[in-house]
Amino acid sequence: MLRAPHPAAADPRPTRTTGAPPVRRVLLFSVGNGLHNQLMSLVDGMVVARRYRYEAVLPTMWGGMGVRAENRSQPLGFEQLYDAPHFAACLLRAARLRVLSELPSGYIARRINATRLTGRKVNDHANGNLAAFEQALAAASQPLPAAGVAVDIGRFYARWWYAPDDAEGFASRRVVLGCLRPAQSVASAVSKVLSGLRARFPLGYTTIHPRLEPDWRAHCAAHPLHDCLVDEAEWASRLSRRRSLGPGPGASALYVVGGARYDPRPFRARNLSSVSKYDFVSREDLVPLRYASSLAAVDFFVALEADMAYGYMWSSMDVILFEARRYACRPMEPIHLLRGDWVRVVSKWTRSYFYYGLDDALRHLGRAPACRPRPGGHGGARGRRLRAGHSRDVPQSRQGLSSTR
């Protein structure tokens, strides 16, 4: 049971008492299923840890949805998808956020039920949710006589609301996404796909995400939305029209991402070449990537490097991909036929579902001093982030995860 909050616990950020040793503050959180939903959870959890000055324990990831039903609920270590040492060193350097690989020795987890306390959105000022959340954080952070305490805020998917003027929150999002780099097994496949793409399409390539999975087809049949289902023929038609307005690099070479099978014939009929990761990797390359999340991670990092990208914007994959690409100074547009400013149209949905607006993210990006190609400490030539294990830009003292002992 949680202790009653201290009267001065409205702000749970740490204070120092003269002569008292510093108290180590540790935050735990969990993520949902599906790679891109997990990324949304990861970003929000790290934003909360930075805001309230906690050390964050890397969450357990999951095998994901889609292929190989027996692996969908398989827990994965963070390091099976991402370069954990680089992520930790990058956040420490760029955001002064310490990341731990596991709960420190001698610490116990104390769970708070943020959803029960506040509803889905934990920092809703209008309903007093932020005060309740902060009081619960402060109460749960009180140390025990014989053990340290880590606060577990539970499954943190679409829980944190970003106000339009939350410059700190959007800056944190940019840093967290910029610090991601693939794990070695994922990076090997990504490098092979990129090499194949550049050899076959020396003028560049465009990433597209036709959302054609059976479950989404069923959803569109039951819940009609604007442009809910865009089939291959319509994708090809719209891409051809956009190409005629301004070809750009890689306009005729399409890298198709996502877990659904697609029909390449409508693209060929429009003189568009379409390929997927399976055109460049062998069966042996896929042995360590037996989870849907691993395969989705390959697509995500290859899509980040594309010269252009078109997304199906009613999708967590394309929302987070759009944001990450814009932070990396790379363009992306929707495939939809939307009247007016499409970013504002999509932002209405992201505000209601993910609690942040894409237009607000872009507005804060526009206020940044410069659009750097590698936010959060990434520098160098295109593709450098993909070389897992490369640590020349990380000081030796900060390589590896922060010690938990």
C-alpha positions, 0 to 999 in steps of 0.5 A: 500500500502506498504511503500518504503523500508528504504535504510538500510532495506536489512536485516529486522532483528530488530536493537535497537536505543539508548533510543528507546523502543523495537518494537514488531515484529509479523508474520502471515502466513497461511497454505494449505490443508491436514495435512502433507502439513499444517505441511510443511507450519507450519515448514517453517513459524516458520523457517522464524519467527525465522530467522528474530526474529518475534513472530509467531501467530499460523496459522489456520489449516484446516479440510483437504482432503478426508473423509466428503466433508462438512468438508474439508474446515472447519477451525480448531484452532491449538489447535484442532490438537496439544498441543498448550501450549506445542508447544509454551513453547517448542519453547520458550525454545529450539529456543527462538521463542515466539508463540502467540495464536492470533494477539495482541490487538491493532495490525493490519495485513499488507499483503505482496504478497510474491508470486507476489514479488518473485515467488514461492520461496521467497529466491532465491539468484540467481534471487534477490528474497531474497532481495525483500522479505527482503525489503518487510518484513522490509517495512511492519514491520514499526510501525504506530503511533497509532497501532502495525503492524503484517506482513502477508506473506500469504499462506506459502506452499513450499516457503522457500528454504533451501541451503545445508549449511543452518545449522540454517534452518535445526536445526530450522526444527528439533526443530519445528517438535520435539516440536509437540505433539497431542491435547487431543482429538487426543492424546486419540485416539493415546494412545488407538491405541498404547495400542492395538498395543502393546497388539496384537503385543508385539514384535513391529509393522511396519508402512506402507503407501500404497498410494491407494486413487482414486485421486492418482490412477487417477494421476498415470494413467495420469502422469506415474512416477517411481513406481507411483502406488504400490498395496497391492500385490506388497507391500506384496511381497516387504515387504516379501523380506525385511523381509527375508533379516533381520526380525527386530522387528515388521516385520510381524505386519503392521499398515496401515496409510492413508485415502484409503481403502486397501485389507488385503488379499495379506498381509495375504497370505504372513503371514503379519498381517495388522491393522489400527486405526479403529481396535482399536478405537470405534465409540465414540472415533471418535466423536471428530475426524470428520475431515480428518486432525484429523484422519491423525494426529492420524496416524502421531503420531502412525507412529512416535512411530513404530519400523520400517516404510516403506513409499511411498516417493512421498508423503508429508506425508512420506517425513515429517514422514521420517524427523521427525522419523530420528530426533527422531532416528528411522528408515524408508525406502522407499517401492520403488525399487530405484537404488543407494542411494534412499535418493538422488533420493527422494531428487531430488523431495523434492528439486524441490517441497518442496525446501529442500533436505532430504539428506541435512537434514540427513547430518546436523543431522549427524553433531549434537552432539548426536541423542536425542530421543526427539529433541526440549526438549522432554525427557523420555521414549517412548511415553511420547510426546503423553500424552497431558497436561503433563507439568512436563518438562515445567517450570511453568512460561512458561506453556501455550501460550505467552500472546497476550494482 
